[in-house]
Amino acid sequence: VKLADIAYEQYIDMDENTTYEYDSVSNAVKICQMALDLLDYDVDRTDGYFDRKFGSVLKQYKADRGIEENEVLDQNTYNILMSDVVIGLSDKKNDTQFNKAIELLKN
């Protein structure tokens, strides 16, 4: 049973002077798209392209976390999101392998 896609991605550091905004493409954006998907945000794509929808979802995530609300991916937001991913992956509701094992044991 496959885990969430983000579980197979390699964590990358994001430079403190780097930001991503609408119409940019990067691996950091891709990882954040996957992360937000894991955290149950309505993400349409996970290919690393920063579109208007992703900007809107990112802004909502920032509002939910009390971070300055804008549609910019910066190092601070990236690091907070990666921390949330670690917590999200350890949540049994996101552990597809654990849940499948429980299902099989119940049958």
C-alpha positions, 0 to 999 in steps of 0.5 A: 500500500502506497503512502502519501506522495509527500512521504517519498519526496526528499526534503530540500532546504529553501534559501532564506533569500528565495521566494516563489510567487505566481507563475514560477516553477520549482521543486520547493513549490511541488513539495509544498503542493504535496504537503498541503494536499496531505494536510487536506487543502484543496490542491489541484496540482502537484507538479511544481507550477505556482498557479493562482489556485495554489497561491490561494491555497497557500494564503489560506494555509498561512491564515490558518497558521497565523503567518502573514497572509500573502501568496508568496512561498518563503523559507519561513512558510516552507519550514513551518509546512515541512514541520506540519508534514512530519506531524501529518505523516505520523497521524494514523489517519494519513498512514495508509499502510497502517489503516490497510493492515487494520482493515485486513486484521478485522477481516 
